[in-house]
Amino acid sequence: MASHDLSSLPPELIDGLGVRSAWPVSGGDIAWAYRLDTADGPLFLKWRPDASPGLFQREAAGLQALRAHSGELCVPEVLRESASGLVLEWIESGPSSSTTEADLGRGLAALHRTTNPSFGGLDGVSAGYLGSAQVDLTPTADWPEFFVERRVRPLIDRGIAEGAVPAEARSLIDRLAPRAAELCGPPEPPALVHGDLWAGNRMVGAGSGASGPDGRGADGRGTGGRNWLIDPAAHWAHREIDLAMMTLFGGFGPDGFAAYDEAFPLAEGWRERLRWYQLPPLLVHAILFGDGYGAEALAVLRHYAR
């Protein structure tokens, strides 16, 4: 396979990096992804020329916030940022194990101890993205109100308008809204969350590490066998939303959840709340992909409305 034509890549992102070749790689549904080979080692480019306004800026802000509080977790450094894409340090991926799962649980528990006065966007930003779907992040001190009125209900309304979610969902959320405080569980302080933590947004570093042959990332720490968090929708939220996303599509082992609960014990009934907190990603998937996600979201609403 031949290298991608460098002249077709965004100059504002790659000029001055000494890129010798670019190779397409898998990188999700939102952007094109490339491995950039340079004299100093590989880099990662994600790029979409018609990106929604602020999409990559919000991702960059999320990566930087997570990186500032990552502890034993690794988060790629943002090397270049523009309205159409990002250049990040390259992660060479390796296998997960019971050890890396437990490390992830403890690392995520430590991350979630980072708190803020209000729920919502980083630095008070009022809008963000879950995947490529725009969501309301207007700050508020009321978590149940934030979750129902600024996250679930707007996604239901959009899903119904686009024919992706059955109309019954609106009457169900109307019935459930008065019970939001009960359904959302015991009050907790706003936690810094990844926000889109499915298995594809977590990597385990290979023994050779990240950018460079010495097994160290840009922060100088060894990365072989360590957990990396990528592609965040970071904001301030109830910490259980990350656990809910982790269980929605699978891919995480039980050692991680056990280690998390030991390091930062979860409130009683957290497992019963997981489906409730899976509503936003289910609704977003219904809007973006269809494929029965709208019916699944409706089933969740019916379950809690019984």
C-alpha positions in Angstrom: 0.0 0.0 0.0 1.4 3.4 -1.0 1.7 6.3 1.4 -1.2 8.8 1.4 -0.6 12.0 -0.7 0.8 14.5 1.8 -0.3 17.4 -0.3 -4.0 16.5 0.4 -3.5 16.7 4.2 -4.2 19.9 6.1 -1.0 22.1 6.1 -2.0 23.9 9.2 -1.7 20.6 11.1 1.3 18.9 9.5 3.6 21.7 8.2 6.8 21.9 10.2 6.5 18.4 11.6 8.9 16.8 9.1 6.3 14.3 7.9 7.8 11.7 5.6 4.8 9.6 4.9 1.2 9.2 6.0 -0.7 5.9 6.4 -4.5 5.6 6.8 -5.5 3.8 10.0 -8.8 3.0 11.7 -9.9 5.9 13.8 -13.7 5.8 14.4 -16.6 7.3 12.5 -16.1 11.0 13.1 -12.8 11.7 11.3 -10.2 10.4 8.9 -7.2 9.0 10.8 -3.5 8.7 9.8 -0.2 7.6 11.2 2.3 10.3 10.3 5.9 9.0 10.1 8.5 11.6 11.1 12.2 11.6 11.9 11.3 11.8 15.6 8.8 9.0 15.5 5.2 8.4 14.5 2.3 10.8 15.3 -1.4 10.5 15.0 -3.6 12.8 12.8 -7.3 12.9 12.9 -8.9 15.2 10.4 -12.3 16.2 9.1 -12.5 19.2 6.8 -16.2 19.7 7.4 -16.1 19.2 11.1 -18.9 20.8 13.2 -17.8 24.1 14.8 -15.8 23.5 17.9 -15.7 19.7 17.7 -11.9 19.3 17.7 -11.4 22.3 20.1 -13.6 20.7 22.6 -11.9 17.3 22.2 -8.5 19.1 22.7 -9.7 20.8 25.8 -11.0 17.5 27.1 -7.7 15.7 26.5 -5.8 18.5 28.2 -8.1 18.5 31.2 -7.8 14.7 31.5 -4.1 14.8 31.0 -3.7 17.4 33.8 -5.5 15.0 36.3 -4.6 11.6 34.7 -2.4 10.3 37.6 -1.5 6.7 36.6 -3.6 6.9 33.4 -2.1 8.1 30.2 -3.6 10.7 27.9 -2.1 11.7 24.6 -0.5 15.1 24.3 -2.2 17.5 21.8 0.6 18.6 19.5 -1.4 20.5 16.9 -5.0 21.8 17.0 -7.3 23.4 14.4 -10.9 23.7 13.5 -10.6 20.6 11.2 -8.4 18.3 13.3 -5.7 17.3 15.8 -2.2 15.9 15.8 -1.5 13.7 18.9 1.3 11.6 20.1 1.1 8.1 18.7 0.1 5.2 20.9 1.4 1.7 20.1 -1.2 -0.6 21.4 -0.8 -3.8 23.3 -2.9 -6.4 25.1 -5.0 -5.9 28.2 -4.9 -8.2 31.2 -6.4 -8.5 34.6 -3.6 -6.2 35.8 -4.3 -3.5 33.3 -8.0 -3.8 34.0 -7.4 -3.3 37.8 -5.0 -0.4 37.0 -7.7 1.2 34.9 -10.3 0.9 37.7 -8.0 2.5 40.2 -6.9 5.2 37.8 -10.4 6.1 36.8 -11.4 6.3 40.5 -8.6 8.7 41.1 -9.6 10.8 38.1 -13.2 11.0 39.4 -12.0 12.5 42.6 -11.2 15.7 40.7 -14.2 17.9 41.4 -15.8 21.2 40.4 -18.5 23.5 41.9 -21.0 22.7 39.1 -21.9 20.1 36.5 -21.5 20.9 32.9 -18.8 22.0 30.5 -15.1 22.5 31.2 -14.2 26.1 32.0 -17.9 27.0 31.9 -18.4 26.1 28.2 -22.1 25.7 27.5 -22.0 23.3 24.5 -20.0 20.2 23.6 -20.3 16.9 21.8 -21.0 13.3 22.5 -19.6 11.6 19.4 -20.6 14.1 16.7 -23.9 15.0 18.4 -24.0 18.4 20.0 -25.1 18.5 23.7 -26.0 21.2 26.2 -23.3 21.6 28.8 -24.6 24.8 30.5 -23.3 24.6 34.0 -25.7 23.9 36.9 -25.4 22.7 40.5 -28.4 20.4 40.0 -27.3 17.0 38.6 -30.8 15.4 38.1 -32.0 18.6 36.3 -28.8 18.6 34.1 -29.1 14.9 33.2 -32.8 14.9 32.4 -33.4 18.4 31.0 -30.1 19.2 29.3 -29.0 15.8 28.2 -31.8 13.2 27.9 -34.8 15.3 26.9 -33.1 17.3 24.1 -31.7 14.0 22.6 -35.2 12.5 22.8 -36.7 15.5 21.1 -34.0 15.4 18.3 -34.3 11.7 17.9 -38.1 11.9 17.5 -37.8 14.8 15.0 -35.3 12.8 12.9 -37.4 9.6 13.1 -34.7 7.8 15.0 -36.6 7.5 18.4 -40.2 6.4 18.9 -42.6 9.3 19.9 -43.5 7.4 23.0 -40.2 8.3 24.5 -41.4 11.9 25.1 -44.3 10.9 27.3 -42.1 8.5 29.2 -39.5 11.1 30.0 -42.3 13.4 31.1 -43.4 10.7 33.6 -39.9 10.1 34.8 -38.7 13.7 35.1 -40.4 14.2 38.5 -38.5 11.2 39.8 -35.1 12.3 38.5 -33.5 12.8 41.9 -34.5 9.2 42.9 -33.3 7.7 39.6 -30.0 9.6 39.6 -29.0 8.2 42.9 -27.5 9.8 46.0 -26.0 13.3 45.5 -22.3 13.4 44.6 -20.0 16.2 43.7 -19.4 16.9 40.1 -16.6 14.6 38.8 -14.3 15.0 35.9 -15.4 12.3 33.5 -14.1 11.0 30.2 -17.7 11.1 29.0 -17.5 8.5 26.2 -15.6 5.6 27.7 -16.5 2.7 25.5 -13.7 0.1 24.9 -12.6 1.7 21.7 -11.7 4.9 23.6 -9.3 3.0 25.9 -6.0 1.6 24.8 -3.2 -0.3 26.6 0.3 0.7 25.7 2.6 -1.8 24.1 5.9 -2.6 25.7 7.6 -0.3 23.3 5.5 2.6 24.6 4.2 5.6 22.8 6.0 8.2 20.6 9.6 7.0 20.5 11.5 3.8 21.0 12.2 4.3 24.7 8.7 3.4 25.9 8.0 6.9 27.2 5.3 9.4 26.2 5.8 13.1 25.9 5.6 13.4 29.7 8.6 11.1 30.2 6.7 8.4 31.9 6.9 4.7 30.9 3.8 3.7 29.0 4.2 0.0 28.2 1.2 -1.8 29.8 -0.4 1.4 30.9 -4.0 2.5 30.2 -4.6 5.3 27.7 -7.8 7.4 27.5 -8.5 8.8 24.0 -11.4 10.6 22.2 -13.1 12.1 25.3 -16.3 14.0 25.7 -14.9 15.3 29.0 -17.1 17.4 31.3 -18.3 17.6 34.9 -20.9 14.9 35.7 -21.9 12.2 38.0 -19.1 9.6 38.0 -21.4 6.7 37.3 -21.9 7.8 33.7 -18.4 6.6 32.8 -19.1 3.2 34.4 -22.5 3.1 32.5 -20.7 3.7 29.2 -18.1 1.0 30.0 -20.9 -1.6 30.5 -23.0 -0.6 27.5 -21.0 -2.3 24.8 -18.7 -4.4 27.0 -15.0 -4.8 26.5 -13.9 -4.2 30.1 -13.2 -7.0 32.6 -14.6 -7.4 36.2 -11.2 -6.6 37.8 -11.5 -3.0 36.7 -14.9 -2.5 38.4 -13.8 -4.3 41.5 -10.7 -2.2 41.8 -12.7 1.0 41.2 -15.2 0.2 43.9 -12.4 -0.6 46.3 -10.5 2.6 45.6 -13.6 4.9 45.5 -16.7 3.0 46.8 -19.8 3.4 44.8 -23.2 4.3 46.3 -25.7 1.5 47.0 -27.7 0.6 43.9 -25.2 1.8 41.3 -25.6 -1.3 39.2 -29.4 -0.6 39.0 -28.7 2.9 37.7 -26.4 1.8 34.9 -29.2 1.5 32.3 -30.6 4.9 33.3 -27.2 6.5 32.7 -26.9 4.7 29.4 -29.7 6.7 27.9 -27.6 9.5 26.4 -25.2 7.2 24.4 -28.2 5.1 23.3 -30.0 8.1 22.1 -26.9 9.5 20.3 -26.4 6.2 18.6 -30.0 6.2 17.5 -29.6 9.6 16.0 -26.3 8.9 14.3 -26.6 5.2 13.3 -30.2 4.0 13.8 -29.8 0.2 14.0 -32.3 -0.4 16.7 -30.8 2.0 19.3 -34.0 4.0 19.4 -36.0 0.9 20.4 -33.4 0.0 23.0 -33.6 3.5 24.5 -37.3 3.2 24.6 -37.0 -0.1 26.4 -34.8 1.6 29.0 -37.4 4.3 29.6 -40.2 1.8 29.9 -38.2 -0.2 32.4 -37.8 2.8 34.7 -41.4 4.0 34.2 -42.9 0.7 35.4 
